[in-house]
């Protein structure tokens, strides 16, 4: 007898989704709905992979249930005429430690390498303005989001199509041989399975996922600071949380994206602590990428109580950041501090309104500008984010871990980010102790002394080949190690003479294993090169180019936040030669920025190719006076550092 259909009533006054999964020639011939691939190319027309009925119900729970019952009765004759036909695979993914089903990302390929997609996979969608889920008519935004949800996920790192599961799923397959891989973030080993399906077979497969490391058990929780996933209604919270659990992300920051003119993109249904949704140890939080301009960079605010915007003075980033601090938020810059953010950092970093900088994204690390700011004595936490789906990636591929002293809580997490207790990574895991102090700590010494340094990188050799572990002091490598202490582990032990104020951090580098080569760098270059800047010219065209090229292996990278050292009686960081060199570079950026706002050049900045950010000449003229005043304040700050050197 056919099994009963699954009825999923998420809320009253909701869009109710009835999934009827049946296999049979009668219904298959009637509807010919695509089955396992979602692409339709490998689906036999005799099969019904999924019959989905959407019903909009805006009524009480009893009316919703009544309509659901009527629909089930109406559909009954079709189900009674169905007979299971063709082989089928029941797939369950479990956590090896608990034996319970766990969300994960799954790849099923047939013997020709073609993807097979479970029709009852978890349906997900990111939003970079192409859905477009940005209409503030509530019910229409929800409908847009529902229509955008898909089972297929293109993985740029494997070049294959995959899908997410949050429960056991069923795949209707042709007889043949299938290769299966299951993923769940970098802390779990990739699970492999192979299965042969015979005609008429009903196979069951349980795939256990094993951890190679347990970072929450050590007090570290993962986060992606840069996700564009629309959340126009609380109804989507649980679905998104399960998606994030499949990537083993603990804090998913969903950013509403700002535009200088017009509607915003990737709407969030609310902000602040009231927007935080919790499912176990997974938190969804609303943030904002706003303001965002090609002139001054893309700013991110996390944890503010409300959506913050200044459409009449869109270039006044500093005023918005002050409001964010007043409401408990933290501010930072995306995209390595480049693409205009370099000049924004030069302008506002001395005002100490910025808390973090995204130094790892697009699977590319870039630290030079961050090192300059640290050498000026301006503490700034390193973070990482994917900019999913605006850049080809997956949620959490570039991530950072934050150390908490107690259980995971969003407000405690925000304060830990503010305090600098993080490391960024796309796989390798770092640990650092200097004189007993840990990542993000401040070690105050009453006299110069020698400090013991212990550094370590751990990694999964299946996915990462780490070749260098380096100790960085004030931007310079002072010690390194490359010989594995054990499989998947390199250690660095040395001493450091602490005779002046400084900062110390640990970084790791290598390549990713078994992944496609880098693509898309040329598009990234064109975006960064839109306005001529000294920093991006050196990055893209200079002899010290750090940006990889298309076709290069994908880098494996990780970097800790600094441990800050001070020594009584020694000059502060801002009075040291490294600070003066950084000040000179930032002054040059200020000169570039100010020159572009001259009367004969300002119009050249208006507009940006493609979708852009909505910045027009009127926005530039409205913000010019305030920006020039900020530039003048910053110039006096950096100039004071250089003047003290001459004295």
C-alpha positions in Angstrom: 0.0 0.0 0.0 1.4 3.4 -0.8 2.6 5.4 2.2 0.7 8.3 3.5 1.7 11.7 2.1 3.8 14.1 4.2 1.9 17.1 5.4 4.1 20.0 6.5 2.1 22.7 8.3 4.8 25.3 9.2 2.4 28.0 10.7 -1.1 29.2 10.4 -1.5 32.1 8.0 1.2 30.6 5.9 2.0 29.1 2.5 1.5 25.4 3.1 3.7 23.0 1.2 2.4 19.5 0.5 5.0 17.1 -0.9 3.7 13.9 -2.4 6.5 11.7 -3.5 5.2 8.8 -5.6 6.6 6.6 -8.4 4.3 5.0 -11.0 3.6 5.0 -14.7 0.1 6.5 -14.3 1.0 9.7 -12.5 4.4 9.9 -14.2 2.8 9.9 -17.6 0.2 12.4 -16.5 2.6 15.0 -15.0 6.1 14.1 -16.2 7.6 16.1 -13.4 11.4 16.2 -13.1 12.8 13.7 -10.7 16.3 13.5 -9.2 18.5 15.8 -11.3 16.5 19.0 -11.3 18.0 19.6 -14.7 15.7 17.2 -16.4 18.4 15.7 -18.6 18.6 12.4 -16.8 15.0 11.9 -15.8 13.0 9.1 -17.4 9.6 10.5 -18.5 7.8 7.5 -17.0 8.7 8.5 -13.4 7.2 11.1 -11.2 10.0 12.5 -9.0 7.9 15.0 -7.2 4.4 16.4 -7.3 4.3 19.7 -5.3 1.1 21.6 -4.6 1.4 25.1 -3.2 -1.6 26.5 -1.5 -1.7 30.1 -0.1 -3.7 30.1 3.1 -4.4 33.3 5.0 -6.8 32.1 7.5 -7.1 30.4 10.9 -5.4 27.1 11.7 -8.8 25.2 11.5 -9.5 26.6 8.0 -6.0 25.6 6.9 -6.4 22.1 8.1 -9.8 21.8 6.5 -8.4 22.9 3.1 -5.5 20.5 3.5 -7.9 17.6 4.2 -10.0 18.4 1.1 -6.8 18.5 -1.0 -5.7 15.1 0.3 -9.1 13.6 -0.5 -9.0 15.1 -4.0 -5.6 13.7 -4.6 -6.4 10.2 -3.3 -7.5 8.6 -6.6 -4.1 9.5 -8.1 -2.2 7.8 -5.3 -4.4 4.7 -5.3 -3.5 4.3 -8.9 0.2 4.5 -8.3 2.5 1.5 -8.0 6.1 1.8 -7.0 8.4 1.2 -10.0 12.1 1.5 -10.6 15.0 1.3 -8.2 15.2 3.6 -5.2 17.8 4.7 -2.7 16.9 5.8 0.8 19.8 7.9 2.1 20.4 8.9 5.7 23.3 11.0 7.0 24.1 10.7 10.7 26.6 12.1 13.1 29.0 9.3 13.9 29.3 10.4 17.5 25.5 10.4 18.3 24.1 8.2 15.6 21.4 10.8 15.0 20.5 12.3 11.5 22.4 15.5 10.9 22.1 18.2 8.2 24.8 17.9 5.5 25.7 18.6 1.9 25.5 15.6 -0.4 26.9 14.8 -3.9 25.6 11.8 -5.8 27.1 11.1 -9.2 26.2 8.3 -11.6 28.8 6.3 -13.6 28.9 9.1 -16.2 29.6 11.8 -13.6 26.1 13.2 -13.9 24.5 14.6 -10.7 21.5 13.0 -9.1 19.4 15.3 -6.8 17.0 14.1 -4.2 13.6 15.7 -4.8 13.0 16.0 -1.1 16.3 17.7 -0.5 16.4 20.9 1.6 15.4 23.8 -0.7 17.6 26.9 -0.3 18.3 30.3 -2.0 20.8 33.1 -1.6 19.9 36.6 -2.9 22.2 39.1 -4.6 19.4 41.1 -6.1 18.6 38.8 -8.9 15.6 37.1 -7.3 14.7 39.8 -6.6 13.5 39.5 -3.0 13.6 43.2 -2.2 9.9 44.2 -2.3 8.7 45.5 1.0 5.1 44.3 0.3 5.4 41.5 2.9 3.3 38.8 1.3 4.9 39.4 -2.1 8.5 39.2 -0.7 7.6 35.9 0.9 6.2 34.5 -2.3 9.3 35.6 -4.2 11.4 33.8 -1.6 9.4 30.6 -1.8 9.6 30.6 -5.6 13.4 31.1 -5.5 14.1 28.1 -3.3 15.9 25.3 -5.1 17.3 21.8 -4.4 20.4 22.1 -6.6 23.6 23.8 -5.4 26.5 24.4 -7.7 29.8 23.9 -5.9 32.5 25.9 -7.6 35.2 24.1 -5.6 34.4 20.6 -7.0 32.7 21.6 -10.2 29.7 19.4 -9.4 26.1 19.9 -8.5 25.1 18.9 -4.9 22.2 19.2 -2.6 21.5 19.7 1.1 19.7 17.3 3.5 18.3 17.8 6.9 16.5 14.5 7.1 16.5 11.1 5.4 15.8 11.5 1.6 14.8 9.3 -1.3 16.4 9.2 -4.7 14.7 7.5 -7.6 17.6 6.1 -9.7 18.2 4.2 -12.8 20.1 0.9 -12.3 23.8 1.5 -12.2 26.8 2.5 -10.1 26.8 5.7 -7.9 29.5 7.5 -6.1 28.5 9.5 -3.0 30.3 12.2 -1.0 28.9 13.9 2.1 30.3 17.2 3.5 29.6 19.2 6.7 32.0 22.1 7.1 35.8 21.8 7.7 35.7 20.1 11.1 34.1 16.9 9.7 35.9 14.5 7.4 34.4 14.1 3.9 32.5 10.8 3.9 32.7 8.6 0.8 30.3 5.8 -0.3 29.7 3.7 -3.4 26.5 1.9 -4.2 25.3 -0.3 -7.0 21.6 -0.2 -7.8 19.9 -3.2 -9.4 16.6 -3.1 -11.3 13.7 -3.0 -8.9 16.0 -2.7 -5.9 15.0 -0.6 -2.8 18.3 0.2 -1.2 19.0 1.9 2.1 22.3 3.7 2.9 23.3 5.3 6.1 26.4 7.5 5.9 28.1 8.5 9.2 30.1 11.7 9.4 33.1 11.8 11.7 34.8 14.8 13.2 38.6 15.2 12.9 38.4 18.1 15.4 35.9 19.5 17.8 36.4 23.3 18.0 33.2 24.1 20.0 34.6 21.6 22.6 37.6 23.9 22.8 35.5 27.1 23.1 35.7 28.2 19.5 32.6 28.9 17.4 32.5 29.3 13.6 30.9 32.3 11.7 30.5 33.8 8.3 30.2 37.6 8.5 29.0 38.0 5.0 25.9 36.1 3.8 23.2 37.5 1.5 20.3 35.3 2.3 16.9 36.9 2.3 14.8 36.4 5.5 11.6 38.5 4.8 9.6 36.5 7.4 10.3 34.4 10.5 8.8 31.4 8.6 12.1 31.0 6.8 14.3 30.9 9.9 14.3 27.2 10.6 15.0 26.3 7.0 18.0 28.7 6.9 19.2 27.4 10.2 19.2 23.8 9.0 21.1 25.0 5.9 23.7 26.6 8.1 24.0 23.5 10.2 24.7 21.5 7.1 27.8 23.7 6.7 28.5 23.5 10.5 28.2 27.3 10.9 27.3 28.5 14.4 26.8 32.2 13.7 25.3 33.1 10.3 25.3 36.9 9.7 22.6 37.6 7.0 23.3 41.0 5.6 20.7 43.3 4.2 22.5 45.1 1.3 22.2 48.8 0.9 22.0 51.0 -2.1 22.4 54.8 -2.3 19.2 55.0 -4.2 16.1 52.8 -4.5 15.1 49.7 -2.6 17.5 47.6 -0.6 18.4 44.0 -1.3 18.2 40.8 0.8 15.6 42.0 3.3 15.7 40.9 6.9 12.4 40.8 8.9 13.9 42.6 11.9 17.3 43.6 13.4 19.1 43.5 16.7 18.8 40.9 19.4 15.1 40.4 18.6 16.2 39.2 15.1 18.4 36.4 16.5 17.0 32.9 15.8 18.4 30.0 17.6 18.3 26.3 16.7 20.6 24.4 19.0 24.0 25.9 18.7 23.2 27.7 15.4 22.4 31.4 15.5 20.9 33.4 12.6 21.5 37.2 13.0 20.6 40.1 10.8 23.3 42.6 9.8 23.9 45.1 7.1 26.2 45.8 4.2 25.5 49.5 4.2 26.7 52.0 3.2 28.4 50.3 0.3 30.0 52.4 -2.5 32.7 51.9 -5.1 34.2 55.2 -3.7 34.6 54.4 0.0 34.1 50.6 0.1 31.6 48.2 1.4 30.9 48.5 5.1 29.4 45.9 7.4 27.7 46.4 10.7 26.8 43.5 13.0 24.7 43.5 16.1 23.1 47.0 15.8 19.6 47.3 17.2 18.1 48.6 14.0 18.7 49.0 10.3 20.9 52.1 9.9 20.8 54.2 6.8 21.6 57.8 5.7 20.2 58.1 2.2 20.5 61.9 2.2 24.2 61.8 3.2 25.2 58.3 2.0 29.0 59.0 2.2 28.8 59.8 5.9 29.9 56.4 7.0 31.3 57.7 10.3 28.0 59.1 11.5 26.3 55.8 10.8 29.1 53.9 12.6 28.7 56.1 15.7 25.0 55.2 15.9 25.9 51.5 15.5 28.3 51.7 18.4 25.7 53.4 20.5 23.3 50.5 19.9 25.8 47.8 20.7 27.0 47.0 17.2 30.4 46.4 15.7 31.6 47.9 12.4 34.0 46.7 9.8 34.9 46.6 6.1 34.4 43.8 3.6 36.7 42.6 0.8 40.1 42.9 2.4 39.8 46.7 2.9 40.1 47.2 -0.9 37.9 48.6 -3.7 37.5 52.0 -1.9 37.6 50.6 1.6 41.4 51.3 1.6 40.6 55.0 1.3 37.7 54.7 3.8 40.0 53.0 6.3 42.6 55.7 5.8 40.0 58.3 6.4 38.2 56.9 9.5 40.5 54.3 11.2 42.0 57.0 13.5 38.5 57.8 14.9 38.3 54.2 16.2 34.9 53.5 14.8 35.9 50.4 13.1 36.2 47.0 14.9 37.0 44.4 12.3 38.3 43.9 8.8 37.4 41.0 6.4 40.9 39.7 5.5 39.8 36.4 3.9 37.2 36.2 1.2 36.7 34.7 -2.3 39.1 32.1 -0.9 41.9 34.7 -1.1 43.8 36.0 1.9 45.2 39.6 1.9 46.8 41.1 5.0 48.9 44.1 3.9 46.5 46.9 4.8 45.4 45.2 8.0 49.1 45.0 9.1 49.5 48.8 8.4 46.5 49.5 10.7 47.9 47.2 13.5 51.3 48.9 13.2 49.6 52.2 13.9 48.3 50.8 17.2 44.8 50.6 15.8 43.4 47.3 17.1 41.2 45.6 14.4 39.8 42.1 14.6 40.3 39.8 11.5 37.1 38.2 10.2 36.2 36.3 7.1 33.2 35.9 4.9 32.0 34.4 1.6 29.8 37.2 0.2 27.5 34.2 -0.8 26.0 34.1 -3.4 27.4 37.3 -4.9 30.8 35.7 -5.3 31.0 32.0 -6.3 31.2 30.1 -3.0 29.3 28.2 -0.4 28.2 29.5 3.1 31.1 29.2 5.5 33.8 28.3 3.0 35.7 31.4 4.3 35.0 31.6 8.0 36.3 32.8 11.3 36.2 31.2 14.7 35.6 33.2 17.9 36.6 32.2 21.4 34.0 32.4 24.1 34.5 31.9 27.8 31.0 30.4 28.2 28.1 29.0 26.2 27.4 30.5 22.8 25.2 33.6 23.0 24.9 36.3 20.3 25.7 39.3 22.5 28.7 37.5 24.0 29.8 36.6 20.6 29.6 40.3 19.4 31.7 41.3 22.4 34.3 38.6 21.7 34.6 39.9 18.1 35.0 43.4 19.4 37.7 42.1 21.7 39.7 40.4 18.9 39.5 36.7 20.0 39.3 35.3 16.5 41.2 33.4 13.8 40.2 33.3 10.1 40.4 30.1 7.9 39.2 28.2 4.9 40.2 24.9 6.6 43.4 24.9 8.8 43.0 25.5 12.5 45.4 27.7 14.4 46.5 27.9 18.1 49.0 30.4 19.6 50.4 31.2 23.0 52.9 33.9 23.7 54.2 34.1 27.3 51.0 32.4 28.4 48.7 34.8 26.6 46.2 33.6 24.0 44.8 34.9 20.8 43.3 38.4 21.3 44.9 38.9 24.7 46.9 41.9 25.9 50.1 41.1 27.7 51.5 44.0 29.8 55.1 43.6 30.9 56.8 45.8 33.5 60.2 45.2 31.9 61.7 43.7 28.8 61.9 39.9 28.9 62.1 36.8 26.7 58.8 35.1 26.1 58.1 31.5 25.1 56.0 31.1 21.9 54.0 28.0 21.0 52.1 27.9 17.7 50.3 25.1 16.0 48.3 24.4 12.9 46.1 21.4 12.5 44.4 20.4 9.3 42.6 17.6 7.4 45.2 16.2 4.9 42.3 15.0 2.7 41.5 18.6 1.9 44.5 20.8 2.9 48.3 20.6 2.2 49.7 23.2 4.7 53.3 23.9 3.8 54.2 26.9 6.0 53.5 28.0 9.6 54.8 31.5 10.3 55.0 33.8 13.3 54.4 37.4 12.4 55.6 40.3 14.5 54.5 43.8 13.5 54.0 42.6 9.9 57.3 40.7 9.6 57.9 37.0 9.7 60.2 36.3 12.6 60.0 32.5 12.8 58.6 29.7 10.7 58.1 25.9 10.5 57.3 23.6 7.7 58.1 20.0 8.9 55.0 18.1 10.1 55.1 17.1 13.7 52.4 14.5 12.9 50.1 13.9 10.0 47.9 17.0 9.7 49.9 19.0 12.2 52.8 21.5 12.2 54.2 23.0 15.4 56.3 26.1 16.0 58.2 26.6 19.2 60.5 29.6 19.7 61.2 32.5 22.0 60.5 36.2 21.4 62.5 39.1 22.9 59.8 41.5 24.2 61.6 44.8 24.5 59.0 47.2 23.1 55.3 47.4 22.3 54.3 45.1 19.4 51.8 42.6 18.2 52.3 39.0 17.3 50.2 36.6 15.3 50.3 33.2 13.5 49.5 32.4 9.9 49.4 29.3 7.8 49.6 28.8 4.1 49.4 26.0 1.6 47.0 24.7 -1.1 43.6 23.0 -1.2 43.5 19.3 -2.2 41.3 17.8 -4.9 39.6 21.1 -5.9 39.2 22.9 -9.2 41.7 25.7 -10.0 40.8 29.3 -9.2 38.5 31.1 -11.6 36.9 34.5 -11.6 39.9 36.5 -10.6 39.7 38.6 -13.8 36.2 39.7 -12.8 37.5 40.6 -9.3 40.4 42.6 -10.8 38.1 44.6 -13.0 35.9 45.5 -10.0 38.9 46.5 -7.9 40.5 48.4 -10.8 37.4 50.6 -11.6 39.0 53.6 -9.9 42.8 53.9 -10.0 44.3 53.4 -6.5 47.9 52.8 -5.4 47.0 49.9 -3.2 45.0 48.0 -5.8 47.6 48.7 -8.5 50.3 47.1 -6.4 48.0 44.2 -5.5 47.1 43.5 -9.1 50.1 44.7 -11.2 53.1 45.3 -8.9 56.0 43.0 -8.3 54.6 42.1 -4.9 51.3 40.9 -6.3 49.6 38.7 -3.7 46.3 38.0 -5.6 46.4 34.6 -7.3 45.7 34.2 -11.0 43.0 32.2 -12.8 44.3 28.6 -13.1 46.3 28.7 -9.9 45.7 26.1 -7.1 43.2 27.4 -4.5 45.1 28.5 -1.4 44.7 27.0 2.0 45.0 29.9 4.5 44.5 30.8 8.1 45.5 33.7 10.3 45.0 34.5 14.0 44.1 37.8 15.5 47.1 39.4 17.3 48.3 39.1 20.8 49.2 42.6 21.8 52.3 43.3 23.9 53.3 46.4 25.8 56.4 47.1 27.9 56.6 49.7 30.5 58.9 52.6 29.5 59.0 51.6 25.8 57.5 53.7 23.0 54.0 52.7 21.9 53.4 51.1 18.5 52.4 54.5 17.0 55.8 55.9 17.7 57.8 53.2 16.0 59.3 53.1 12.5 56.7 50.6 11.2 53.9 53.1 12.2 55.5 56.0 10.4 55.9 53.9 7.2 52.2 52.9 7.4 51.2 56.6 8.1 53.0 57.7 4.9 51.1 55.0 2.8 47.8 56.1 4.3 48.5 59.7 3.7 49.1 58.9 0.0 45.6 57.3 -0.1 44.1 60.4 1.4 45.7 62.5 -1.3 44.2 60.3 -4.0 40.8 60.4 -2.5 40.8 64.2 -2.0 42.0 64.8 -5.6 39.1 62.8 -7.0 36.6 65.1 -5.2 38.0 68.2 -7.0 35.4 70.0 -9.2 36.9 68.8 -12.4 37.1 65.1 -11.4 34.1 64.4 -9.1 31.8 63.5 -12.0 34.2 60.8 -13.1 33.3 58.7 -10.0 29.5 58.8 -10.5 28.1 55.4 -11.4 29.6 51.9 -11.5 29.4 49.4 -14.3 26.7 46.7 -14.0 24.2 46.7 -11.2 26.4 49.0 -9.2 25.6 50.7 -5.9 23.3 53.5 -7.0 25.9 56.2 -6.2 25.3 59.2 -8.5 26.8 62.7 -8.8 24.2 64.1 -6.4 25.3 61.7 -3.7 29.0 62.6 -4.2 28.2 66.3 -4.1 26.0 66.0 -1.0 28.8 64.1 0.9 31.8 66.1 -0.3 32.0 68.7 2.5 31.7 66.2 5.3 34.2 63.8 3.7 36.8 66.5 3.1 36.5 67.4 6.8 37.1 63.8 7.8 40.1 63.6 5.4 41.5 66.7 7.1 41.2 65.2 10.5 42.9 62.0 9.4 45.7 63.9 7.7 46.5 65.8 10.9 46.7 62.4 12.7 49.1 60.8 10.3 51.0 64.0 9.9 51.5 64.2 13.6 53.2 60.8 13.6 55.6 61.8 10.9 56.3 65.1 12.6 57.2 63.4 15.8 59.7 61.3 13.9 61.4 64.5 12.5 61.6 66.0 16.0 
